[in-house]
Amino acid sequence: MTAQIGTKSPDLQVSEWIQGLPTNIDKEKDNVILIEVFQVNCPGCFMYGIPQAIDIYQKYRKEGVTVLGIATAFEDFDKNTAENLKLLLTEGKVIGETLKALGQYNQLVDGNKIPYKIPFPVAMDLLKKEDGPISQTKIDEIIQANVPSYESYSESQKLEIIERVKQYLKSKEYSAYIFDKFALRGTPSTILIDKKGILRDVAFGTNDFLEENIKKLLSE
């Protein structure tokens, strides 16, 4: 079952904590938790998502906000690896499309390094090699998470949606626990959990309301 907003958040399952001490949702009680989910090969993550998460960390870490980074992989599995994540965190080096895009916008130093350091704990999502048949349950979960008005579509449209989901699942070499558990639609994504461990928000892309939402959760 995927995580549902308004219910207790499931704990994280990761392959490895690359930076910082290992932690989890149940270990951060009484804190508001922001989880920044990104891919190493994701230019938007480094232009918008990660800088925003760093800003939140710097402003609110002493106010009761825990910021965690999760590097995931739902595509480009040869680039979105733990090895490239380690290069990023230890040396600041970026690769692939991230390197290309940040270079075009003059946002690199020494040719291939980001000009800032990610200051909060970062883990690699738990990846599992996909094999075996595609289950109807998995298809239904993806449709439920991404097509909320599915039942209003015609039968032919439903069949087209199902076929698209099947093709997507066939293209996946790995499943990523946190990406799938929280029904994320891409990266960057943010996951917000309140002081009681309740999942309060999941957002994809540029999040203009992130700081406002964090302030609300801190005041509760």
Z-matrix of the N, CA and C atoms (Angstrom, degrees):
N
C 1 1.465
C 2 1.529 1 110.60
N 3 1.322 2 116.03 1 136.68
C 4 1.455 3 119.54 2 176.59
C 5 1.522 4 110.23 3 -78.06
N 6 1.331 5 115.65 4 155.42
C 7 1.459 6 120.89 5 179.43
C 8 1.524 7 109.90 6 -66.01
N 9 1.319 8 115.91 7 142.49
C 10 1.458 9 121.57 8 -178.35
C 11 1.521 10 110.36 9 -116.98
N 12 1.339 11 116.77 10 132.39
C 13 1.462 12 121.41 11 177.41
C 14 1.529 13 108.96 12 -61.05
N 15 1.326 14 115.01 13 134.26
C 16 1.452 15 119.97 14 -178.96
C 17 1.517 16 113.85 15 96.53
N 18 1.341 17 116.61 16 -4.04
C 19 1.459 18 121.08 17 177.96
C 20 1.532 19 109.13 18 -118.95
N 21 1.323 20 115.62 19 168.86
C 22 1.457 21 120.17 20 -179.01
C 23 1.521 22 110.47 21 -60.82
N 24 1.313 23 116.27 22 131.88
C 25 1.459 24 120.63 23 -178.64
C 26 1.526 25 110.40 24 -72.24
N 27 1.321 26 117.52 25 137.90
C 28 1.469 27 119.00 26 172.53
C 29 1.522 28 109.66 27 -68.94
N 30 1.318 29 116.05 28 153.51
C 31 1.456 30 119.72 29 174.52
C 32 1.524 31 110.03 30 -68.88
N 33 1.319 32 115.35 31 159.58
C 34 1.455 33 121.31 32 179.03
C 35 1.526 34 109.88 33 -78.85
N 36 1.307 35 116.15 34 147.99
C 37 1.456 36 121.92 35 168.93
C 38 1.516 37 107.16 36 -125.11
N 39 1.318 38 116.45 37 118.86
C 40 1.465 39 121.32 38 -176.10
C 41 1.519 40 109.56 39 -126.31
N 42 1.317 41 115.54 40 160.03
C 43 1.461 42 119.61 41 177.70
C 44 1.518 43 110.48 42 -81.60
N 45 1.354 44 116.16 43 -32.03
C 46 1.469 45 119.31 44 -176.62
C 47 1.522 46 109.94 45 -170.23
N 48 1.326 47 115.55 46 139.16
C 49 1.461 48 119.60 47 169.37
C 50 1.521 49 107.13 48 -86.85
N 51 1.318 50 116.01 49 112.19
C 52 1.470 51 121.38 50 -176.34
C 53 1.524 52 110.67 51 -82.25
N 54 1.314 53 116.21 52 -33.83
C 55 1.474 54 121.08 53 -177.24
C 56 1.532 55 109.24 54 -137.40
N 57 1.317 56 116.29 55 135.84
C 58 1.458 57 120.51 56 177.84
C 59 1.515 58 112.72 57 84.81
N 60 1.310 59 115.45 58 171.11
C 61 1.456 60 121.05 59 -179.26
C 62 1.527 61 110.66 60 -76.30
N 63 1.323 62 117.80 61 141.90
C 64 1.466 63 120.68 62 176.66
C 65 1.530 64 110.89 63 -58.95
N 66 1.317 65 116.09 64 139.43
C 67 1.461 66 120.54 65 178.73
C 68 1.524 67 108.58 66 -150.50
N 69 1.332 68 116.27 67 -178.50
C 70 1.453 69 119.68 68 178.77
C 71 1.518 70 109.36 69 -162.17
N 72 1.321 71 116.74 70 173.86
C 73 1.456 72 121.47 71 -176.86
C 74 1.523 73 110.86 72 -58.09
N 75 1.330 74 116.33 73 -45.40
C 76 1.462 75 119.72 74 -176.90
C 77 1.527 76 113.41 75 -70.89
N 78 1.330 77 117.24 76 -11.61
C 79 1.462 78 120.85 77 178.57
C 80 1.527 79 112.09 78 -95.30
N 81 1.312 80 117.07 79 -3.38
C 82 1.464 81 121.51 80 -177.09
C 83 1.526 82 111.10 81 -114.17
N 84 1.324 83 116.78 82 34.19
C 85 1.461 84 121.10 83 -179.59
C 86 1.517 85 110.66 84 -59.16
N 87 1.334 86 115.09 85 145.04
C 88 1.469 87 123.50 86 -179.70
C 89 1.522 88 112.79 87 74.66
N 90 1.327 89 118.12 88 2.74
C 91 1.459 90 121.56 89 173.98
C 92 1.521 91 109.98 90 -112.24
N 93 1.327 92 115.91 91 147.32
C 94 1.462 93 120.79 92 167.28
C 95 1.526 94 106.63 93 -78.00
N 96 1.328 95 117.00 94 133.84
C 97 1.462 96 120.82 95 -176.26
C 98 1.526 97 109.96 96 -113.80
N 99 1.320 98 115.62 97 126.00
C 100 1.460 99 122.56 98 171.54
C 101 1.517 100 107.74 99 -110.07
N 102 1.318 101 116.67 100 121.74
C 103 1.457 102 121.74 101 174.90
C 104 1.522 103 108.51 102 -108.93
N 105 1.308 104 115.74 103 116.81
C 106 1.466 105 121.73 104 177.66
C 107 1.526 106 108.04 105 -95.56
N 108 1.327 107 116.63 106 113.23
C 109 1.461 108 121.51 107 -178.43
C 110 1.523 109 108.81 108 -102.00
N 111 1.327 110 115.82 109 125.59
C 112 1.467 111 119.90 110 -176.21
C 113 1.522 112 109.67 111 -142.07
N 114 1.314 113 115.06 112 170.73
C 115 1.459 114 121.69 113 170.26
C 116 1.522 115 108.14 114 -119.11
N 117 1.308 116 116.62 115 146.94
C 118 1.464 117 120.22 116 178.18
C 119 1.525 118 110.06 117 -62.15
N 120 1.333 119 116.47 118 -37.87
C 121 1.468 120 121.36 119 -179.88
C 122 1.528 121 109.55 120 -96.91
N 123 1.327 122 115.90 121 64.06
C 124 1.471 123 122.04 122 -176.13
C 125 1.520 124 108.84 123 -148.46
N 126 1.328 125 118.59 124 94.76
C 127 1.462 126 120.89 125 -177.16
C 128 1.523 127 113.68 126 -54.96
N 129 1.345 128 117.45 127 -42.51
C 130 1.459 129 120.38 128 -178.30
C 131 1.520 130 112.73 129 -61.93
N 132 1.316 131 115.68 130 -29.85
C 133 1.467 132 119.11 131 178.44
C 134 1.527 133 110.90 132 -62.23
N 135 1.321 134 116.03 133 -37.56
C 136 1.460 135 120.49 134 -175.95
C 137 1.527 136 112.32 135 -88.76
N 138 1.315 137 116.58 136 -20.50
C 139 1.464 138 119.74 137 176.94
C 140 1.522 139 111.80 138 -84.46
N 141 1.331 140 117.02 139 -33.38
C 142 1.466 141 120.49 140 -172.54
C 143 1.530 142 113.26 141 -126.06
N 144 1.334 143 116.84 142 -57.44
C 145 1.456 144 120.47 143 -170.57
C 146 1.516 145 114.45 144 -62.15
N 147 1.329 146 117.40 145 -56.50
C 148 1.454 147 120.95 146 -176.38
C 149 1.529 148 112.09 147 -66.37
N 150 1.347 149 120.36 148 -45.08
C 151 1.470 150 118.81 149 176.08
C 152 1.524 151 112.99 150 -57.79
N 153 1.338 152 117.55 151 -37.79
C 154 1.462 153 120.54 152 178.10
C 155 1.527 154 110.57 153 -65.58
N 156 1.339 155 116.77 154 -41.76
C 157 1.462 156 120.55 155 178.48
C 158 1.532 157 111.20 156 -64.01
N 159 1.329 158 117.13 157 -38.89
C 160 1.465 159 120.86 158 177.48
C 161 1.520 160 110.24 159 -63.86
N 162 1.323 161 117.16 160 -40.72
C 163 1.465 162 121.75 161 178.49
C 164 1.533 163 110.38 162 -61.70
N 165 1.330 164 116.70 163 -44.21
C 166 1.468 165 120.91 164 177.57
C 167 1.524 166 110.17 165 -62.19
N 168 1.313 167 116.81 166 -43.56
C 169 1.464 168 121.60 167 179.54
C 170 1.533 169 110.64 168 -59.10
N 171 1.326 170 115.78 169 -47.24
C 172 1.468 171 119.54 170 -177.35
C 173 1.529 172 112.46 171 -66.57
N 174 1.320 173 116.90 172 -34.08
C 175 1.457 174 121.11 173 -177.62
C 176 1.524 175 113.64 174 -81.32
N 177 1.330 176 116.16 175 -35.86
C 178 1.471 177 118.45 176 -165.96
C 179 1.533 178 115.42 177 -123.09
N 180 1.316 179 117.96 178 4.08
C 181 1.466 180 117.86 179 -177.75
C 182 1.526 181 112.32 180 -64.04
N 183 1.339 182 117.11 181 -27.61
C 184 1.464 183 120.75 182 178.26
C 185 1.524 184 112.18 183 -90.94
N 186 1.351 185 115.66 184 -0.88
C 187 1.466 186 120.66 185 -179.80
C 188 1.527 187 112.01 186 -102.10
N 189 1.343 188 116.65 187 1.16
C 190 1.461 189 119.11 188 179.45
C 191 1.506 190 114.65 189 105.34
N 192 1.348 191 116.87 190 26.07
C 193 1.468 192 120.75 191 177.01
C 194 1.531 193 108.99 192 -112.67
N 195 1.306 194 115.68 193 126.64
C 196 1.463 195 121.98 194 173.33
C 197 1.524 196 108.35 195 -100.77
N 198 1.319 197 116.65 196 125.14
C 199 1.467 198 121.43 197 177.24
C 200 1.529 199 108.32 198 -109.79
N 201 1.324 200 115.69 199 128.76
C 202 1.461 201 122.01 200 178.12
C 203 1.523 202 109.31 201 -127.25
N 204 1.311 203 116.86 202 142.53
C 205 1.458 204 121.78 203 175.77
C 206 1.517 205 110.29 204 -106.93
N 207 1.321 206 116.31 205 135.02
C 208 1.458 207 121.64 206 175.57
C 209 1.527 208 108.25 207 -124.45
N 210 1.324 209 116.51 208 116.10
C 211 1.465 210 120.61 209 173.84
C 212 1.518 211 107.64 210 -87.96
N 213 1.321 212 116.41 211 124.37
C 214 1.456 213 120.75 212 -177.35
C 215 1.519 214 110.30 213 -118.42
N 216 1.323 215 116.33 214 -175.68
C 217 1.470 216 121.44 215 176.67
C 218 1.518 217 108.89 216 -154.21
N 219 1.333 218 116.15 217 115.17
C 220 1.469 219 120.16 218 172.66
C 221 1.529 220 110.53 219 -121.85
N 222 1.329 221 115.40 220 2.87
C 223 1.463 222 122.62 221 178.62
C 224 1.525 223 107.22 222 -163.00
N 225 1.321 224 117.35 223 172.94
C 226 1.473 225 121.69 224 177.05
C 227 1.524 226 111.25 225 44.77
N 228 1.344 227 115.37 226 53.87
C 229 1.464 228 119.91 227 -173.37
C 230 1.528 229 112.91 228 -65.73
N 231 1.334 230 117.00 229 -18.67
C 232 1.464 231 119.65 230 177.61
C 233 1.525 232 112.02 231 -76.87
N 234 1.329 233 117.14 232 -18.29
C 235 1.465 234 121.34 233 -178.53
C 236 1.533 235 112.41 234 -106.96
N 237 1.326 236 116.36 235 -36.26
C 238 1.464 237 120.11 236 -177.69
C 239 1.526 238 109.77 237 -85.42
N 240 1.323 239 115.06 238 69.41
C 241 1.461 240 122.01 239 -173.18
C 242 1.528 241 110.98 240 -116.28
N 243 1.332 242 114.91 241 163.39
C 244 1.472 243 120.52 242 176.33
C 245 1.529 244 110.51 243 -63.80
N 246 1.333 245 116.86 244 -33.62
C 247 1.467 246 120.31 245 -179.61
C 248 1.526 247 111.06 246 -64.30
N 249 1.345 248 116.88 247 -44.42
C 250 1.463 249 119.87 248 178.73
C 251 1.520 250 111.67 249 -70.64
N 252 1.336 251 116.62 250 -30.10
C 253 1.465 252 120.00 251 174.64
C 254 1.524 253 110.21 252 -65.19
N 255 1.309 254 117.32 253 -40.99
C 256 1.474 255 121.00 254 178.48
C 257 1.523 256 110.90 255 -63.65
N 258 1.333 257 116.93 256 -40.21
C 259 1.474 258 120.30 257 176.48
C 260 1.522 259 110.67 258 -60.23
N 261 1.340 260 115.44 259 -41.26
C 262 1.458 261 120.54 260 179.52
C 263 1.524 262 110.93 261 -62.52
N 264 1.324 263 116.59 262 -47.50
C 265 1.465 264 120.35 263 -172.68
C 266 1.522 265 113.09 264 -77.59
N 267 1.312 266 117.54 265 -30.62
C 268 1.467 267 119.85 266 -178.18
C 269 1.523 268 113.28 267 -90.87
N 270 1.337 269 116.24 268 -34.37
C 271 1.466 270 119.53 269 -175.29
C 272 1.521 271 113.69 270 -121.69
N 273 1.329 272 117.47 271 -7.02
C 274 1.467 273 120.79 272 -179.14
C 275 1.518 274 113.82 273 77.97
N 276 1.337 275 118.12 274 10.66
C 277 1.457 276 121.05 275 -175.07
C 278 1.526 277 111.73 276 -81.61
N 279 1.326 278 116.04 277 138.52
C 280 1.457 279 122.09 278 176.30
C 281 1.524 280 109.61 279 -116.47
N 282 1.335 281 115.35 280 162.76
C 283 1.469 282 120.29 281 -173.52
C 284 1.529 283 110.40 282 -136.33
N 285 1.316 284 115.82 283 172.70
C 286 1.459 285 122.63 284 169.02
C 287 1.515 286 115.11 285 56.64
N 288 1.336 287 115.04 286 -135.59
C 289 1.460 288 121.35 287 -178.17
C 290 1.534 289 111.50 288 -65.80
N 291 1.308 290 116.74 289 -30.97
C 292 1.473 291 120.04 290 177.02
C 293 1.519 292 110.12 291 -62.87
N 294 1.317 293 116.58 292 -47.03
C 295 1.468 294 121.79 293 178.26
C 296 1.528 295 110.43 294 -59.67
N 297 1.316 296 116.41 295 -45.62
C 298 1.470 297 120.83 296 -178.06
C 299 1.523 298 111.89 297 -63.42
N 300 1.325 299 116.65 298 -48.31
C 301 1.464 300 120.38 299 -175.76
C 302 1.521 301 112.15 300 -69.70
N 303 1.327 302 116.94 301 -45.66
C 304 1.467 303 119.01 302 -179.44
C 305 1.523 304 110.92 303 -65.33
N 306 1.337 305 116.44 304 -32.40
C 307 1.461 306 119.98 305 176.33
C 308 1.517 307 111.82 306 -65.26
N 309 1.331 308 116.47 307 -40.47
C 310 1.465 309 120.81 308 179.33
C 311 1.528 310 111.54 309 -63.86
N 312 1.328 311 116.55 310 -32.53
C 313 1.469 312 120.72 311 -178.78
C 314 1.524 313 112.52 312 -96.95
N 315 1.334 314 116.18 313 13.91
C 316 1.469 315 121.52 314 177.37
C 317 1.526 316 112.39 315 54.55
N 318 1.335 317 115.63 316 42.75
C 319 1.455 318 120.40 317 -179.28
C 320 1.525 319 112.15 318 -110.44
N 321 1.333 320 116.38 319 26.90
C 322 1.457 321 121.25 320 179.23
C 323 1.521 322 110.99 321 -123.37
N 324 1.313 323 115.71 322 156.74
C 325 1.465 324 121.48 323 171.28
C 326 1.527 325 107.49 324 -121.52
N 327 1.302 326 116.38 325 148.90
C 328 1.470 327 122.31 326 -179.98
C 329 1.528 328 112.18 327 55.87
N 330 1.329 329 116.21 328 26.84
C 331 1.456 330 120.30 329 173.12
C 332 1.510 331 116.80 330 87.27
N 333 1.336 332 118.28 331 -35.53
C 334 1.469 333 118.88 332 -175.04
C 335 1.537 334 113.50 333 -146.87
N 336 1.329 335 117.09 334 24.49
C 337 1.462 336 120.10 335 -177.62
C 338 1.526 337 111.12 336 -124.11
N 339 1.328 338 115.96 337 142.78
C 340 1.463 339 119.79 338 175.06
C 341 1.532 340 108.65 339 -75.40
N 342 1.333 341 117.10 340 149.06
C 343 1.475 342 120.55 341 -174.47
C 344 1.528 343 113.61 342 -84.96
N 345 1.325 344 117.94 343 14.94
C 346 1.463 345 121.18 344 179.95
C 347 1.522 346 108.67 345 -143.10
N 348 1.318 347 114.95 346 164.58
C 349 1.467 348 120.57 347 177.45
C 350 1.519 349 108.93 348 -112.95
N 351 1.305 350 117.07 349 137.17
C 352 1.459 351 121.38 350 175.30
C 353 1.531 352 107.80 351 -74.98
N 354 1.346 353 118.82 352 117.82
C 355 1.463 354 120.58 353 -169.79
C 356 1.531 355 115.50 354 -92.06
N 357 1.317 356 118.15 355 -9.36
C 358 1.461 357 120.10 356 -174.17
C 359 1.539 358 110.74 357 -104.64
N 360 1.339 359 117.95 358 166.67
C 361 1.459 360 121.02 359 179.96
C 362 1.534 361 111.59 360 -60.29
N 363 1.328 362 115.54 361 141.71
C 364 1.467 363 121.28 362 -179.11
C 365 1.526 364 109.46 363 -135.28
N 366 1.326 365 115.87 364 133.92
C 367 1.465 366 121.33 365 178.25
C 368 1.519 367 109.96 366 -125.74
N 369 1.329 368 115.12 367 161.33
C 370 1.458 369 122.02 368 173.42
C 371 1.517 370 108.69 369 -95.12
N 372 1.317 371 116.55 370 128.14
C 373 1.454 372 122.02 371 177.81
C 374 1.533 373 110.02 372 -53.62
N 375 1.320 374 115.76 373 152.35
C 376 1.456 375 120.49 374 178.90
C 377 1.527 376 109.42 375 -80.43
N 378 1.324 377 116.37 376 112.02
C 379 1.460 378 122.15 377 -178.47
C 380 1.529 379 110.10 378 -99.69
N 381 1.318 380 114.80 379 139.08
C 382 1.460 381 120.65 380 179.40
C 383 1.517 382 108.52 381 -129.18
N 384 1.314 383 116.25 382 128.64
C 385 1.460 384 121.32 383 179.95
C 386 1.525 385 110.09 384 -61.62
N 387 1.323 386 115.72 385 129.39
C 388 1.456 387 120.62 386 -179.47
C 389 1.525 388 110.01 387 -83.54
N 390 1.321 389 116.33 388 127.76
C 391 1.453 390 120.53 389 171.09
C 392 1.527 391 108.30 390 -150.99
N 393 1.304 392 115.93 391 163.82
C 394 1.461 393 119.77 392 -178.69
C 395 1.516 394 111.67 393 88.45
N 396 1.331 395 116.95 394 176.97
C 397 1.469 396 122.16 395 -176.54
C 398 1.528 397 112.26 396 -71.44
N 399 1.329 398 115.49 397 156.14
C 400 1.465 399 121.68 398 176.33
C 401 1.523 400 108.71 399 -81.25
N 402 1.321 401 116.94 400 122.51
C 403 1.463 402 120.41 401 -176.16
C 404 1.520 403 111.31 402 -83.63
N 405 1.321 404 115.33 403 150.95
C 406 1.461 405 121.04 404 176.70
C 407 1.518 406 110.36 405 -64.51
N 408 1.350 407 116.25 406 -33.17
C 409 1.467 408 120.57 407 179.01
C 410 1.521 409 110.77 408 -60.57
N 411 1.330 410 116.67 409 -43.36
C 412 1.459 411 120.91 410 179.75
C 413 1.525 412 110.69 411 -65.56
N 414 1.313 413 116.83 412 -41.55
C 415 1.464 414 120.49 413 177.73
C 416 1.525 415 110.14 414 -60.60
N 417 1.337 416 115.99 415 -45.54
C 418 1.466 417 120.82 416 -179.38
C 419 1.520 418 111.93 417 -62.69
N 420 1.344 419 116.94 418 -39.39
C 421 1.470 420 120.94 419 -179.55
C 422 1.525 421 110.95 420 -63.48
N 423 1.325 422 116.95 421 -43.04
C 424 1.463 423 120.61 422 -179.34
C 425 1.523 424 110.54 423 -66.84
N 426 1.315 425 117.22 424 -41.68
C 427 1.464 426 120.40 425 178.51
C 428 1.528 427 110.43 426 -64.08
N 429 1.323 428 117.05 427 -44.33
C 430 1.459 429 121.04 428 -179.88
C 431 1.523 430 111.78 429 -60.54
N 432 1.328 431 116.56 430 -38.63
C 433 1.466 432 121.06 431 -177.29
C 434 1.522 433 112.78 432 -76.57
N 435 1.326 434 116.77 433 -30.38
C 436 1.466 435 119.85 434 -171.22
C 437 1.522 436 115.54 435 -113.48
N 438 1.343 437 117.48 436 -16.18
C 439 1.468 438 120.57 437 -179.74
C 440 1.531 439 108.35 438 -129.65
N 441 1.345 440 117.09 439 74.50
C 442 1.473 441 120.21 440 -174.87
C 443 1.526 442 114.47 441 -60.77
N 444 1.324 443 117.88 442 -24.52
C 445 1.472 444 121.16 443 -179.54
C 446 1.531 445 111.83 444 -100.45
N 447 1.325 446 115.72 445 25.54
C 448 1.463 447 121.90 446 -174.75
C 449 1.528 448 112.86 447 -52.24
N 450 1.344 449 117.28 448 -42.90
C 451 1.465 450 120.71 449 -175.19
C 452 1.528 451 113.08 450 -66.16
N 453 1.332 452 116.49 451 -17.32
C 454 1.464 453 119.31 452 -179.16
C 455 1.529 454 112.52 453 -84.04
N 456 1.330 455 116.58 454 -8.40
C 457 1.462 456 120.03 455 -178.86
C 458 1.530 457 110.70 456 -79.35
N 459 1.332 458 115.55 457 157.96
C 460 1.469 459 120.65 458 175.46
C 461 1.523 460 109.28 459 -71.37
N 462 1.325 461 116.37 460 165.96
C 463 1.461 462 120.34 461 -178.25
C 464 1.530 463 111.32 462 -61.95
N 465 1.337 464 116.36 463 -39.88
C 466 1.468 465 119.29 464 179.46
C 467 1.524 466 110.90 465 -65.42
N 468 1.346 467 116.64 466 -38.27
C 469 1.465 468 120.25 467 178.10
C 470 1.526 469 110.88 468 -67.49
N 471 1.326 470 116.23 469 -38.41
C 472 1.471 471 119.95 470 177.54
C 473 1.526 472 110.91 471 -61.58
N 474 1.325 473 115.97 472 -42.88
C 475 1.458 474 120.06 473 179.47
C 476 1.535 475 110.97 474 -62.85
N 477 1.328 476 115.62 475 -37.84
C 478 1.468 477 120.07 476 178.57
C 479 1.526 478 110.48 477 -65.82
N 480 1.331 479 117.07 478 -41.76
C 481 1.466 480 121.25 479 178.32
C 482 1.526 481 110.13 480 -62.96
N 483 1.327 482 116.58 481 -45.26
C 484 1.464 483 120.88 482 179.31
C 485 1.526 484 110.98 483 -59.47
N 486 1.315 485 116.79 484 -41.67
C 487 1.461 486 120.90 485 -179.84
C 488 1.531 487 110.92 486 -65.49
N 489 1.319 488 117.02 487 -39.06
C 490 1.467 489 120.50 488 177.79
C 491 1.520 490 110.78 489 -63.49
N 492 1.329 491 116.04 490 -42.09
C 493 1.466 492 120.23 491 178.95
C 494 1.529 493 110.25 492 -63.76
N 495 1.325 494 116.65 493 -41.36
C 496 1.461 495 120.64 494 178.56
C 497 1.528 496 111.22 495 -61.25
N 498 1.328 497 116.55 496 -43.13
C 499 1.462 498 120.38 497 179.34
C 500 1.527 499 110.96 498 -65.25
N 501 1.336 500 115.72 499 -38.09
C 502 1.465 501 119.74 500 176.90
C 503 1.524 502 110.45 501 -62.35
N 504 1.325 503 116.57 502 -46.46
C 505 1.466 504 120.58 503 -179.00
C 506 1.528 505 111.75 504 -65.33
N 507 1.316 506 116.80 505 -35.08
C 508 1.458 507 120.12 506 178.07
C 509 1.531 508 111.43 507 -65.93
N 510 1.324 509 116.36 508 -30.84
C 511 1.470 510 120.61 509 -177.69
C 512 1.529 511 112.53 510 -80.18
N 513 1.329 512 116.65 511 -11.53
C 514 1.464 513 120.46 512 -177.52
C 515 1.528 514 110.99 513 -82.86
N 516 1.320 515 115.84 514 118.80
C 517 1.454 516 120.03 515 175.99
C 518 1.530 517 110.55 516 -78.72
N 519 1.338 518 115.38 517 -30.91
C 520 1.457 519 120.63 518 -178.05
C 521 1.527 520 109.45 519 -135.07
N 522 1.311 521 115.69 520 153.78
C 523 1.461 522 120.92 521 166.11
C 524 1.517 523 107.11 522 -101.85
N 525 1.317 524 116.90 523 143.45
C 526 1.471 525 122.48 524 -179.17
C 527 1.521 526 107.89 525 -114.59
N 528 1.324 527 116.54 526 121.46
C 529 1.466 528 121.30 527 -169.22
C 530 1.527 529 112.61 528 -56.22
N 531 1.326 530 117.68 529 -55.97
C 532 1.464 531 120.34 530 -174.08
C 533 1.529 532 110.38 531 -68.89
N 534 1.321 533 117.08 532 -40.59
C 535 1.459 534 120.30 533 178.03
C 536 1.520 535 110.83 534 -57.76
N 537 1.327 536 115.98 535 -44.04
C 538 1.468 537 120.32 536 -178.36
C 539 1.521 538 112.04 537 -78.24
N 540 1.331 539 117.89 538 -40.31
C 541 1.463 540 121.56 539 -175.34
C 542 1.519 541 111.32 540 -62.65
N 543 1.328 542 116.91 541 -37.35
C 544 1.464 543 121.13 542 -179.24
C 545 1.531 544 111.87 543 -96.99
N 546 1.337 545 116.51 544 10.35
C 547 1.470 546 122.84 545 176.01
C 548 1.529 547 111.87 546 51.22
N 549 1.326 548 115.73 547 48.07
C 550 1.460 549 119.98 548 -179.61
C 551 1.525 550 110.28 549 -72.97
N 552 1.325 551 115.33 550 151.75
C 553 1.467 552 121.00 551 -176.85
C 554 1.519 553 112.78 552 -104.36
N 555 1.306 554 117.15 553 -6.30
C 556 1.454 555 121.08 554 -178.52
C 557 1.513 556 109.45 555 163.61
N 558 1.326 557 115.31 556 -168.99
C 559 1.466 558 120.56 557 177.11
C 560 1.522 559 109.35 558 -131.85
N 561 1.353 560 117.51 559 148.55
C 562 1.467 561 126.91 560 0.48
C 563 1.529 562 111.79 561 -74.53
N 564 1.336 563 115.10 562 148.98
C 565 1.460 564 121.61 563 173.16
C 566 1.521 565 109.29 564 -133.12
N 567 1.322 566 115.53 565 151.11
C 568 1.456 567 120.38 566 176.39
C 569 1.521 568 109.34 567 -120.23
N 570 1.322 569 114.98 568 142.61
C 571 1.457 570 123.01 569 176.13
C 572 1.526 571 107.15 570 -122.04
N 573 1.328 572 116.75 571 126.33
C 574 1.464 573 121.27 572 -179.25
C 575 1.523 574 109.84 573 -115.04
N 576 1.331 575 115.36 574 130.05
C 577 1.459 576 122.09 575 -179.25
C 578 1.528 577 108.09 576 -128.04
N 579 1.334 578 116.75 577 134.36
C 580 1.466 579 119.31 578 -175.27
C 581 1.524 580 112.38 579 -82.95
N 582 1.331 581 116.05 580 -178.43
C 583 1.465 582 122.05 581 -174.37
C 584 1.521 583 112.90 582 -63.13
N 585 1.320 584 116.70 583 -22.16
C 586 1.469 585 120.97 584 -179.40
C 587 1.530 586 112.59 585 -94.85
N 588 1.333 587 115.93 586 4.28
C 589 1.454 588 119.59 587 179.20
C 590 1.511 589 114.50 588 84.32
N 591 1.341 590 116.70 589 16.58
C 592 1.462 591 121.52 590 -179.82
C 593 1.530 592 109.46 591 -91.73
N 594 1.320 593 116.25 592 131.84
C 595 1.464 594 121.55 593 176.95
C 596 1.527 595 108.52 594 -69.50
N 597 1.338 596 116.50 595 121.65
C 598 1.461 597 120.03 596 -174.71
C 599 1.517 598 114.00 597 -111.53
N 600 1.335 599 117.48 598 -26.18
C 601 1.471 600 117.77 599 -177.67
C 602 1.522 601 110.12 600 -160.87
N 603 1.331 602 115.17 601 142.77
C 604 1.458 603 122.40 602 171.85
C 605 1.524 604 106.32 603 -133.13
N 606 1.314 605 117.55 604 124.44
C 607 1.469 606 120.76 605 -175.31
C 608 1.523 607 110.13 606 -134.94
N 609 1.320 608 115.33 607 143.56
C 610 1.463 609 122.97 608 179.36
C 611 1.519 610 109.83 609 -113.65
N 612 1.329 611 115.63 610 137.52
C 613 1.461 612 120.36 611 176.86
C 614 1.508 613 112.84 612 86.60
N 615 1.318 614 116.15 613 -159.95
C 616 1.457 615 121.42 614 179.11
C 617 1.522 616 109.74 615 -64.01
N 618 1.331 617 116.57 616 126.29
C 619 1.466 618 121.39 617 -174.86
C 620 1.529 619 109.30 618 -113.80
N 621 1.323 620 116.24 619 93.57
C 622 1.467 621 120.90 620 -177.37
C 623 1.528 622 112.75 621 -73.61
N 624 1.327 623 117.00 622 -14.80
C 625 1.463 624 120.41 623 -175.59
C 626 1.529 625 112.54 624 -105.94
N 627 1.325 626 117.47 625 7.81
C 628 1.461 627 120.65 626 -174.10
C 629 1.528 628 112.26 627 -60.29
N 630 1.321 629 117.23 628 -52.66
C 631 1.466 630 119.64 629 -177.43
C 632 1.525 631 111.35 630 -63.68
N 633 1.321 632 116.70 631 -40.18
C 634 1.464 633 121.09 632 178.04
C 635 1.531 634 110.74 633 -60.76
N 636 1.326 635 116.31 634 -43.20
C 637 1.459 636 120.27 635 179.46
C 638 1.522 637 111.96 636 -66.29
N 639 1.313 638 116.59 637 -37.61
C 640 1.466 639 120.30 638 177.95
C 641 1.522 640 110.77 639 -64.88
N 642 1.307 641 117.14 640 -41.67
C 643 1.470 642 120.66 641 177.55
C 644 1.528 643 111.08 642 -59.99
N 645 1.329 644 115.85 643 -40.13
C 646 1.471 645 119.91 644 179.59
C 647 1.525 646 110.41 645 -64.04
N 648 1.328 647 116.58 646 -43.69
C 649 1.447 648 120.27 647 -179.29
C 650 1.526 649 111.79 648 -67.48
N 651 1.315 650 117.01 649 -33.45
C 652 1.464 651 120.07 650 177.29
C 653 1.518 652 111.81 651 -67.24
N 654 1.312 653 116.15 652 -31.22
C 655 1.472 654 119.98 653 -177.45
C 656 1.517 655 112.82 654 -80.81
N 657 1.310 656 117.94 655 -10.91
C 658 1.474 657 120.68 656 -177.91
C 659 1.524 658 111.65 657 -77.75
